[in-house]
Amino acid sequence: MITWRRGEVLGIRREWRGAVELTVRQEGAAEPVRALAYPELVGRPEVGDVVLLNTTAQSMGLGTGGYAFVVALPERLPKDPPPGPGHLVKGRYTPLQAVVLGADEQESPHHGLLRDADDLDAMPVVVADLHSALPAVCAGVRAARPGARIAYVMTDGGALPAWFSMTVAALRDAHWLTGTVTTGQAMGGDLEAVTVHTGLLAARHVLHADIAVVTQGPGNLGTDTRWGFSGVAAGEAVNAVAALGGRPVAALRISDADPRERHRGISHHSLTAYGRVALAPADVVVPAVGEPLASRLASDAVALRTRHNVVTVPTDGLDEALRAVPVKLSTMGRGLDADHAHFLASAAAGRHAASLLPAGLPAGLPADDRL
């Protein structure tokens, strides 16, 4: 199940929040490989270090960005972490299980706030299938309400470490996000939470978010079956938002460029997650686009109208907003111009969520000042 390799660090390629990208020479291999290390888990590798690598996904060509992953620095183990609060275990019962301080656990300074918290105060929450929607949603929100505080609630359907996402790191550095809450088995956010429910409550009451975005981390597991894809959780997220008194806004997965017919128009992922799994009503946002895509979206959305409020949102000005995003937009290897409809749909959902905010929203503070 795991392909193991030993290697030596030849160089540091680049770094971002929580991650270090390396060039590693594997034993018995002719060419060096790209490898990724999470210093919080394994320590910080240096040139010359021996590393143990998990190369399984890389060797199979799976969606890990082409990386081998550093599992350990066997000849230079990191020091034991200092004793402190926190007993929430993530990656449970795996060799790399990690203990973090959950915002919702008893030792947390936020426990008293979250212990009886039960309401999102009608906070709009945008739910999306793919991680690539996150920066586009933020662009749509900021185009309408530039002072809005946006929190990212990351589920565990894709990458588990938030550190893997260069998008999250760049959005935080640009102060487009007030913070990230990693939920379930996901880890590495500004706050940790046991469930999507407490993650949403932490976003609202600890990070003081005006709007939250819920989606999985980078990566998406799909099997070309009706139910076998990680985006099913988007429907459950809608239910969680509604249960807590929030305003669920469903961002559709839309494409007119995907070579797979099942993802053309409104993807079957969105039709299943929102049409079958989401039992609570949401505002399902359809972007106003030209023909022939508009007719197909209208036809595809019919199945969603029995339960949800399908809203057509204008897209004027959203192209400019998307081109101002401080990260590279990419979905399934396609950029903004290659799959324009995908990003417009997410930005339109952000614009609609912003329209649900009360008037007179104060200007935002730098993100790090809100934690």
Rosetta blueprint (number, residue, H / E / L):
1 M L
2 I L
3 T L
4 W E
5 R E
6 R E
7 G E
8 E E
9 V E
10 L E
11 G E
12 I E
13 R E
14 R E
15 E E
16 W E
17 R L
18 G L
19 A E
20 V E
21 E E
22 L E
23 T E
24 V E
25 R E
26 Q E
27 E L
28 G L
29 A L
30 A L
31 E L
32 P L
33 V E
34 R E
35 A E
36 L E
37 A E
38 Y L
39 P H
40 E H
41 L H
42 V H
43 G L
44 R L
45 P L
46 E L
47 V L
48 G L
49 D L
50 V E
51 V E
52 L E
53 L E
54 N E
55 T L
56 T H
57 A H
58 Q H
59 S H
60 M H
61 G L
62 L L
63 G L
64 T L
65 G L
66 G L
67 Y L
68 A E
69 F E
70 V E
71 V E
72 A E
73 L L
74 P L
75 E L
76 R L
77 L L
78 P L
79 K L
80 D L
81 P L
82 P L
83 P L
84 G L
85 P L
86 G L
87 H L
88 L E
89 V E
90 K E
91 G L
92 R L
93 Y L
94 T L
95 P L
96 L L
97 Q L
98 A E
99 V E
100 V E
101 L L
102 G E
103 A L
104 D L
105 E L
106 Q L
107 E L
108 S L
109 P L
110 H L
111 H H
112 G H
113 L H
114 L H
115 R H
116 D L
117 A L
118 D L
119 D L
120 L L
121 D L
122 A L
123 M L
124 P E
125 V E
126 V E
127 V E
128 A L
129 D L
130 L L
131 H L
132 S L
133 A H
134 L H
135 P H
136 A H
137 V H
138 C H
139 A H
140 G H
141 V H
142 R H
143 A H
144 A H
145 R L
146 P L
147 G L
148 A L
149 R L
150 I E
151 A E
152 Y E
153 V E
154 M E
155 T E
156 D L
157 G L
158 G L
159 A L
160 L L
161 P E
162 A H
163 W H
164 F H
165 S L
166 M H
167 T H
168 V H
169 A H
170 A H
171 L H
172 R H
173 D H
174 A L
175 H L
176 W L
177 L L
178 T L
179 G E
180 T E
181 V E
182 T E
183 T E
184 G L
185 Q L
186 A L
187 M E
188 G L
189 G L
190 D L
191 L E
192 E E
193 A E
194 V L
195 T L
196 V H
197 H H
198 T H
199 G H
200 L H
201 L H
202 A H
203 A H
204 R H
205 H H
206 V L
207 L L
208 H L
209 A L
210 D L
211 I E
212 A E
213 V E
214 V E
215 T E
216 Q E
217 G L
218 P L
219 G L
220 N L
221 L L
222 G E
223 T L
224 D L
225 T L
226 R L
227 W L
228 G L
229 F E
230 S H
231 G H
232 V H
233 A H
234 A H
235 G H
236 E H
237 A H
238 V H
239 N H
240 A H
241 V H
242 A H
243 A H
244 L L
245 G L
246 G L
247 R E
248 P E
249 V E
250 A E
251 A E
252 L L
253 R L
254 I E
255 S E
256 D L
257 A L
258 D L
259 P L
260 R L
261 E H
262 R H
263 H H
264 R L
265 G E
266 I E
267 S L
268 H H
269 H H
270 S H
271 L H
272 T H
273 A H
274 Y H
275 G H
276 R H
277 V H
278 A L
279 L L
280 A L
281 P L
282 A L
283 D E
284 V E
285 V E
286 V E
287 P E
288 A L
289 V L
290 G L
291 E L
292 P L
293 L H
294 A H
295 S H
296 R H
297 L H
298 A H
299 S H
300 D H
301 A H
302 V H
303 A H
304 L H
305 R L
306 T L
307 R L
308 H L
309 N E
310 V E
311 V E
312 T E
313 V E
314 P L
315 T L
316 D L
317 G L
318 L H
319 D H
320 E H
321 A H
322 L H
323 R H
324 A L
325 V L
326 P L
327 V L
328 K L
329 L L
330 S L
331 T E
332 M L
333 G L
334 R E
335 G L
336 L L
337 D L
338 A L
339 D L
340 H H
341 A H
342 H H
343 F H
344 L H
345 A H
346 S H
347 A H
348 A H
349 A H
350 G H
351 R H
352 H H
353 A H
354 A H
355 S H
356 L L
357 L L
358 P L
359 A L
360 G L
361 L L
362 P L
363 A L
364 G L
365 L L
366 P L
367 A H
368 D H
369 D H
370 R H
371 L L
